[in-house]
Amino acid sequence: MARWWEIRGWAIESPWQSSVTDLGSVSWASNATRIGSAAATNNDTRRLSSEPRLTRILGLRTLPLRSCSGRRSGGRGSPKVPYRDLGVKPMRPTLHDRTPEQLEALAHELGLPGYRGRQLAHGLYALGASSLDEMTDLPRSLREQLASDPGFCSVQTVDHQNDQAGTHKYLLAFADGAKVEAVAIPRGEEQRTFCISSQVGCRMACVFCATGRMGLLRQLSPGEIVAQVLFLRRHHPTKGNPNIVFMGMGEPMDNFDALSQALAILTHPEAVGLSARRITVSTSGLVDGIRRLRELGRPYGLAVSLTTADEEERKELMPLAAKTSIDDLLQEAAAYGRLMNRKVTLECALIAGRNDHPAHARRLLGLARRGPFKVNLIPLNPIDAYGGSRPGTDAVSAFADILWQGGVVCTVRDSAGRDIGGACGQLLHRQRRRDFDVDDE
């Protein structure tokens, strides 16, 4: 009997092989060759080094990557595939990586009626079952089969902290030992915002961000992204649907295929069922990701981490993001906002004595007037690795007043969870290569 991922049309190869075809929604998982009823022909196969879409996904054209062991990779003579240096063991797709339609197709491929797939979707997403054992409307034999292949994306709580204001920060572990942080933030008495991670670590290297100093350890799969939402919803039920912000660990646009599949599951009416307008994707400024998000045609919120209106200063604070000029970045962001009929948020981390002067506010005002923008000021949340400090209340208020008086909507973020290291820029878990279940042969 064929294995599940072969039935689904994906022949999973060794992660160290470099021949691939269009990876579609599983490019986060492994190198793969697309197969139909017969094996793929040689003409279908392209080399990784000549596949621009995949190099965007894996970030091979960025600056050298930092591996889990602290070594640098990506220089002359380094391997084309970064999994080895990143300590990544590609994860096999699980049930949570699938939309309701894909689950129904899986049921048919297993010789089952389509309604079994719909039962799966209801149990996984609408009910948020924490294991297949809870889905008692499915036969036990089927639950046992699915638990083995394709498997259930479960998360384990490694650590949990909360503050007096009701913010809860969780350190969650996946099957291979990779860990991310997810945060539940209260918004009124019965509403919450869930802050979700998209990567284990981050390659963007923003100097004021704890996650950026980790380097990128590995990508998350769609199911691992969705599993965070289900976990937080299970532990922190809300009246109505929660708000979701992709402002946790990682650069969402640097893992776009997994992000887009997760968004499809989160907004599917027969899955998690969230409104696209309740979801905000934050980016440090990857314009290709903004363009691809726009092409999805759904009105997701977009937040762009600008931090400063000065090009040279942005290069110092956000070295990789600043490879794109501010003009090009704002042009792409404005196009997104106009198409979606939504204001795009320009996020600015204010650092005392660095970018909190009135002159900075006036430069930012000039940029914000160019398109459908609003500004969110984020007084710096301290981290051990960066010596910058948080500006005083008077400086922040003066900065905001200049924007308001110039006709630009401006808010100051209440960084919930700052005391427990759960605020913007503070998410960090020190993971080493040996923390992962990685084969070393």
C-alpha positions as CSV (number, residue, x, y, z in Angstrom):
1,M,0.0,0.0,0.0
2,A,1.4,3.4,-1.0
3,R,2.3,5.7,1.8
4,W,0.2,8.8,2.4
5,W,2.5,11.4,1.0
6,E,3.0,9.3,-2.1
7,I,-0.8,9.1,-2.5
8,R,-1.0,12.8,-2.2
9,G,1.4,13.2,-5.1
10,W,4.6,14.1,-3.4
11,A,7.7,11.9,-3.5
12,I,9.7,13.1,-0.5
13,E,13.4,12.9,-1.3
14,S,16.5,13.3,0.8
15,P,16.8,16.9,2.1
16,W,20.3,17.0,0.8
17,Q,19.3,16.4,-2.8
18,S,18.9,19.5,-4.9
19,S,16.6,18.5,-7.7
20,V,13.1,19.9,-7.3
21,T,10.0,20.9,-9.1
22,D,7.4,23.5,-8.2
23,L,7.0,22.8,-4.5
24,G,3.6,24.5,-4.1
25,S,2.3,24.5,-0.5
26,V,4.8,22.0,0.9
27,S,8.0,23.9,-0.1
28,W,8.5,24.5,3.7
29,A,8.8,20.8,4.3
30,S,11.4,19.3,2.1
31,N,12.8,19.0,-1.4
32,A,10.3,17.1,-3.4
33,T,9.5,15.9,-6.9
34,R,6.0,16.3,-8.1
35,I,4.5,13.0,-9.3
36,G,1.3,12.1,-11.0
37,S,0.2,8.6,-12.0
38,A,3.8,8.0,-13.2
39,A,7.2,9.2,-12.0
40,A,8.3,12.8,-12.9
41,T,10.4,13.0,-16.0
42,N,13.9,14.5,-16.1
43,N,12.4,17.5,-18.0
44,D,10.3,18.2,-15.0
45,T,13.3,18.6,-12.8
46,R,15.2,21.8,-12.2
47,R,18.2,22.6,-10.1
48,L,17.8,24.4,-6.8
49,S,20.3,27.0,-7.8
50,S,18.3,28.0,-10.9
51,E,14.9,28.0,-9.2
52,P,14.1,31.6,-8.2
53,R,10.9,30.8,-6.4
54,L,12.5,28.3,-4.1
55,T,15.5,30.6,-3.5
56,R,13.1,33.2,-2.4
57,I,11.4,30.8,0.0
58,L,14.6,29.6,1.5
59,G,16.3,32.9,1.5
60,L,19.4,31.7,-0.3
61,R,20.0,35.1,-1.8
62,T,20.2,36.9,1.6
63,L,23.4,37.5,3.6
64,P,25.1,34.4,5.0
65,L,23.0,32.4,7.4
66,R,23.8,31.7,11.0
67,S,23.6,28.1,11.9
68,C,22.3,26.6,15.2
69,S,25.9,26.0,16.2
70,G,26.8,29.6,15.7
71,R,28.9,29.0,12.6
72,R,28.3,31.1,9.5
73,S,27.2,29.5,6.2
74,G,26.3,30.6,2.7
75,G,29.7,31.9,1.6
76,R,31.8,30.7,-1.3
77,G,31.8,27.0,-1.7
78,S,28.9,26.4,0.8
79,P,26.1,24.0,0.0
80,K,23.2,25.2,-2.0
81,V,20.6,23.7,0.4
82,P,20.7,25.4,3.8
83,Y,18.9,22.7,5.9
84,R,22.2,21.1,7.1
85,D,23.7,24.3,8.4
86,L,20.4,25.4,9.9
87,G,20.0,22.2,11.9
88,V,16.7,21.5,10.1
89,K,15.1,18.1,9.8
90,P,12.3,18.5,7.3
91,M,9.0,17.7,8.8
92,R,6.5,15.3,7.1
93,P,3.2,17.0,6.4
94,T,0.5,16.3,9.0
95,L,-3.2,16.5,9.1
96,H,-3.0,20.2,10.3
97,D,-1.2,21.2,7.1
98,R,-4.4,20.5,5.1
99,T,-7.5,22.6,4.2
100,P,-10.9,20.9,4.5
101,E,-10.9,20.2,0.8
102,Q,-7.5,18.5,1.1
103,L,-8.7,16.4,4.0
104,E,-11.7,15.3,2.0
105,A,-9.4,14.3,-0.8
106,L,-7.2,12.4,1.6
107,A,-10.3,10.5,2.8
108,H,-11.1,9.5,-0.8
109,E,-7.5,8.4,-1.4
110,L,-7.7,6.2,1.7
111,G,-10.9,4.6,0.3
112,L,-13.2,6.4,2.7
113,P,-16.3,8.5,1.9
114,G,-15.7,12.3,1.7
115,Y,-17.7,13.0,4.8
116,R,-14.9,11.5,6.9
117,G,-12.6,14.3,5.6
118,R,-15.2,16.9,6.7
119,Q,-15.4,15.2,10.1
120,L,-11.6,15.5,10.3
121,A,-11.7,19.2,9.5
122,H,-14.5,19.8,12.1
123,G,-12.6,18.0,14.8
124,L,-9.2,19.5,14.0
125,Y,-10.2,23.1,13.5
126,A,-13.7,23.9,14.7
127,L,-13.5,21.8,17.9
128,G,-9.7,22.2,18.2
129,A,-9.1,18.6,19.4
130,S,-5.8,18.2,21.1
131,S,-5.5,14.6,19.9
132,L,-7.2,12.2,17.5
133,D,-8.5,10.3,20.6
134,E,-10.9,13.1,21.2
135,M,-12.5,12.7,17.8
136,T,-14.8,9.9,18.8
137,D,-17.0,10.3,15.7
138,L,-14.2,8.6,13.7
139,P,-13.7,4.9,13.9
140,R,-10.9,3.8,16.2
141,S,-9.1,2.0,13.4
142,L,-9.1,5.2,11.3
143,R,-7.8,7.3,14.2
144,E,-5.0,4.8,14.8
145,Q,-4.1,4.9,11.1
146,L,-4.2,8.7,10.8
147,A,-2.1,9.0,14.0
148,S,0.6,7.0,12.4
149,D,0.4,8.5,8.9
150,P,0.1,11.4,8.2
151,G,0.1,12.2,11.9
152,F,-1.2,14.9,14.3
153,C,0.6,18.2,14.8
154,S,0.7,18.5,18.6
155,V,2.5,21.1,20.7
156,Q,3.8,20.7,24.2
157,T,4.0,23.4,26.8
158,V,7.6,23.8,27.9
159,D,7.2,27.0,29.9
160,H,4.3,29.4,30.8
161,Q,4.5,32.9,32.2
162,N,1.8,35.4,32.9
163,D,1.7,39.0,34.2
164,Q,-0.9,40.8,36.4
165,A,-2.5,42.4,33.3
166,G,-3.5,38.9,32.0
167,T,-0.9,38.4,29.3
168,H,0.2,34.8,28.9
169,K,3.4,33.8,27.2
170,Y,4.0,30.1,26.2
171,L,7.1,28.4,25.1
172,L,5.8,25.6,22.9
173,A,7.7,22.6,21.5
174,F,7.0,20.7,18.3
175,A,7.7,17.0,17.5
176,D,11.4,17.6,16.6
177,G,12.2,19.6,19.7
178,A,12.0,23.0,18.0
179,K,10.5,25.7,20.2
180,V,8.7,28.9,19.6
181,E,6.9,31.4,21.8
182,A,3.2,32.4,21.4
183,V,1.4,35.1,23.4
184,A,-2.2,35.6,24.4
185,I,-2.9,39.3,25.1
186,P,-6.1,40.5,26.7
187,R,-8.2,43.1,24.9
188,G,-11.1,44.0,27.2
189,E,-12.8,41.5,29.5
190,E,-13.7,38.8,26.9
191,Q,-11.5,39.4,23.9
192,R,-7.9,38.5,23.1
193,T,-5.2,39.0,20.6
194,F,-3.0,36.0,19.8
195,C,0.6,36.7,18.8
196,I,1.8,33.9,16.6
197,S,5.3,32.8,15.4
198,S,6.1,31.9,11.8
199,Q,9.7,30.7,12.1
200,V,12.1,29.2,14.8
201,G,14.3,32.3,15.1
202,C,14.7,34.9,12.3
203,R,17.3,35.7,9.8
204,M,16.6,39.5,9.6
205,A,19.1,40.5,12.3
206,C,17.3,43.7,13.5
207,V,19.6,44.9,16.3
208,F,16.8,45.8,18.7
209,C,15.0,42.4,18.4
210,A,15.8,39.4,20.5
211,T,14.5,36.9,17.9
212,G,16.6,38.5,15.2
213,R,19.7,37.8,17.2
214,M,18.9,34.1,17.3
215,G,19.4,33.6,13.6
216,L,17.1,31.4,11.6
217,L,17.0,27.8,13.0
218,R,14.2,26.5,10.8
219,Q,10.9,27.3,9.1
220,L,7.5,26.4,10.6
221,S,5.1,24.3,8.6
222,P,1.5,25.6,8.0
223,G,0.2,23.1,10.6
224,E,2.7,24.3,13.2
225,I,1.5,27.9,12.6
226,V,-2.2,26.8,12.9
227,A,-1.4,24.7,15.9
228,Q,-0.4,27.8,17.9
229,V,-3.7,29.4,17.2
230,L,-5.6,26.3,18.2
231,F,-3.5,25.9,21.4
232,L,-4.1,29.5,22.5
233,R,-7.8,29.4,21.6
234,R,-8.2,26.2,23.7
235,H,-6.5,27.7,26.7
236,H,-7.9,31.2,26.3
237,P,-11.4,31.0,24.9
238,T,-12.9,34.4,23.8
239,K,-16.3,35.8,23.1
240,G,-16.3,35.7,19.4
241,N,-13.2,35.2,17.4
242,P,-9.8,36.4,18.5
243,N,-7.5,38.7,16.6
244,I,-4.4,37.1,15.2
245,V,-1.1,39.0,14.7
246,F,1.9,37.5,13.0
247,M,4.3,39.4,15.2
248,G,5.9,36.6,17.1
249,M,9.2,34.9,16.3
250,G,10.2,35.1,12.7
251,E,9.7,37.1,9.5
252,P,6.3,35.8,8.1
253,M,7.1,36.8,4.5
254,D,10.4,34.8,4.7
255,N,8.2,31.7,5.1
256,F,5.5,32.7,2.7
257,D,4.2,29.4,1.3
258,A,3.6,28.1,4.8
259,L,2.1,31.4,5.8
260,S,-0.3,31.4,2.9
261,Q,-1.4,27.9,3.5
262,A,-1.9,28.6,7.2
263,L,-4.0,31.7,6.3
264,A,-6.2,29.6,4.1
265,I,-6.9,27.2,6.9
266,L,-7.4,30.0,9.5
267,T,-10.0,31.8,7.3
268,H,-11.7,28.8,5.8
269,P,-15.4,28.7,6.9
270,E,-15.2,25.0,7.5
271,A,-11.9,25.2,9.4
272,V,-10.9,27.8,12.0
273,G,-13.3,30.3,10.4
274,L,-11.7,33.6,11.1
275,S,-12.3,36.8,9.2
276,A,-9.3,37.9,7.1
277,R,-9.8,41.4,8.7
278,R,-9.0,39.9,12.1
279,I,-5.6,38.8,11.0
280,T,-2.5,41.1,10.6
281,V,0.7,40.1,9.0
282,S,3.8,42.1,10.0
283,T,6.9,42.3,7.9
284,S,10.3,44.0,8.3
285,G,9.9,45.0,4.7
286,L,10.2,42.0,2.2
287,V,8.5,43.6,-0.8
288,D,8.1,40.3,-2.7
289,G,6.1,38.9,0.3
290,I,3.9,42.0,0.3
291,R,3.3,41.5,-3.4
292,R,2.4,37.9,-3.0
293,L,0.1,38.6,0.0
294,R,-1.7,41.2,-2.2
295,E,-2.1,38.5,-4.9
296,L,-4.0,36.3,-2.5
297,G,-6.8,38.9,-2.8
298,R,-7.9,38.7,0.9
299,P,-8.1,41.8,3.1
300,Y,-5.5,40.8,5.7
301,G,-4.1,43.6,7.8
302,L,-0.5,44.6,6.9
303,A,2.0,46.1,9.2
304,V,5.4,47.2,8.0
305,S,8.3,47.6,10.5
306,L,9.8,50.9,9.2
307,T,11.4,52.1,12.5
308,T,12.9,55.2,11.0
309,A,12.4,57.4,7.9
310,D,16.2,57.8,7.4
311,E,17.7,55.3,5.0
312,E,21.2,55.1,6.5
313,E,19.8,54.8,10.0
314,R,17.5,52.0,8.9
315,K,20.5,50.1,7.4
316,E,22.2,50.2,10.8
317,L,19.1,49.1,12.8
318,M,17.6,46.7,10.3
319,P,20.5,45.6,8.0
320,L,18.7,42.9,5.9
321,A,15.3,44.6,5.7
322,A,17.0,47.9,4.6
323,K,18.3,46.2,1.4
324,T,15.1,47.5,-0.1
325,S,14.8,51.3,-0.2
326,I,12.2,53.0,1.8
327,D,10.6,54.4,-1.3
328,D,10.2,51.0,-2.9
329,L,8.9,49.5,0.3
330,L,6.3,52.2,0.8
331,Q,5.2,52.1,-2.8
332,E,4.5,48.3,-2.5
333,A,2.8,48.8,0.8
334,A,0.6,51.6,-0.5
335,A,-0.5,49.4,-3.5
336,Y,-1.5,46.8,-1.0
337,G,-3.5,49.2,1.1
338,R,-5.3,50.7,-1.8
339,L,-6.3,47.3,-3.3
340,M,-7.6,46.0,0.1
341,N,-9.1,49.3,1.0
342,R,-7.3,49.2,4.4
343,K,-4.7,51.4,6.0
344,V,-1.3,49.9,6.2
345,T,0.4,50.3,9.6
346,L,3.9,51.7,9.7
347,E,5.5,50.4,12.9
348,C,8.3,52.4,14.5
349,A,10.3,51.1,17.4
350,L,11.3,54.3,19.2
351,I,14.8,54.2,20.7
352,A,15.8,57.0,23.2
353,G,18.3,59.4,21.7
354,R,18.3,57.5,18.4
355,N,15.1,58.0,16.4
356,D,12.8,59.7,18.8
357,H,13.6,63.4,18.0
358,P,11.0,65.8,16.5
359,A,13.0,65.8,13.3
360,H,12.5,62.1,12.9
361,A,8.8,62.6,13.5
362,R,8.6,65.2,10.7
363,R,10.4,62.9,8.3
364,L,8.1,60.1,9.1
365,L,5.1,62.4,8.7
366,G,6.2,63.2,5.1
367,L,6.4,59.5,4.3
368,A,3.1,58.6,5.9
369,R,1.3,61.2,3.8
370,R,2.2,59.3,0.7
371,G,-0.3,56.6,0.9
372,P,-3.1,54.9,3.0
373,F,-0.9,54.7,6.1
374,K,-1.3,55.0,9.8
375,V,1.6,54.9,12.3
376,N,2.0,52.7,15.4
377,L,4.8,53.9,17.8
378,I,6.5,51.1,19.8
379,P,8.6,52.5,22.6
380,L,11.6,50.1,22.7
381,N,11.1,47.0,24.8
382,P,14.5,46.3,26.4
383,I,16.6,43.1,25.6
384,D,19.9,42.1,27.2
385,A,21.8,42.0,23.9
386,Y,21.0,45.6,22.9
387,G,22.0,48.7,24.8
388,G,19.3,51.0,23.6
389,S,16.7,52.4,26.0
390,R,13.1,53.2,26.0
391,P,12.2,56.8,25.5
392,G,10.3,58.8,28.1
393,T,6.6,59.4,28.0
394,D,7.0,63.1,27.1
395,A,9.3,62.3,24.1
396,V,6.8,59.7,22.8
397,S,3.8,62.1,23.3
398,A,5.6,64.9,21.4
399,F,6.5,62.5,18.6
400,A,2.9,61.4,18.3
401,D,1.5,65.0,18.4
402,I,3.6,65.9,15.4
403,L,2.0,63.1,13.4
404,W,-1.5,63.9,14.6
405,Q,-1.2,67.5,13.9
406,G,0.0,66.7,10.4
407,G,-3.1,64.6,9.7
408,V,-1.7,61.1,10.2
409,V,-3.4,58.7,12.5
410,C,-1.0,57.6,15.2
411,T,-1.2,55.2,18.1
412,V,1.2,54.2,20.8
413,R,1.4,50.5,21.4
414,D,0.7,49.3,24.9
415,S,3.4,46.6,25.0
416,A,1.6,44.0,27.0
417,G,3.8,41.3,28.5
418,R,6.9,43.4,28.8
419,D,7.6,42.2,32.3
420,I,7.6,38.6,31.2
421,G,9.6,39.1,28.0
422,G,6.5,38.7,25.9
423,A,6.3,42.1,24.3
424,C,7.3,43.2,20.8
425,G,11.0,42.4,20.1
426,Q,11.5,40.3,23.3
427,L,10.6,36.8,22.1
428,L,13.6,34.6,22.4
429,H,14.5,31.0,23.2
430,R,18.1,30.0,23.1
431,Q,18.1,26.8,21.1
432,R,21.1,24.8,20.1
433,R,21.6,22.4,17.2
434,R,21.5,19.5,19.6
435,D,18.0,20.6,20.8
436,F,16.6,19.3,17.5
437,D,16.0,15.7,16.4
438,V,18.5,15.9,13.6
439,D,20.3,13.1,11.9
440,D,24.1,13.6,11.8
441,E,25.2,10.9,9.4
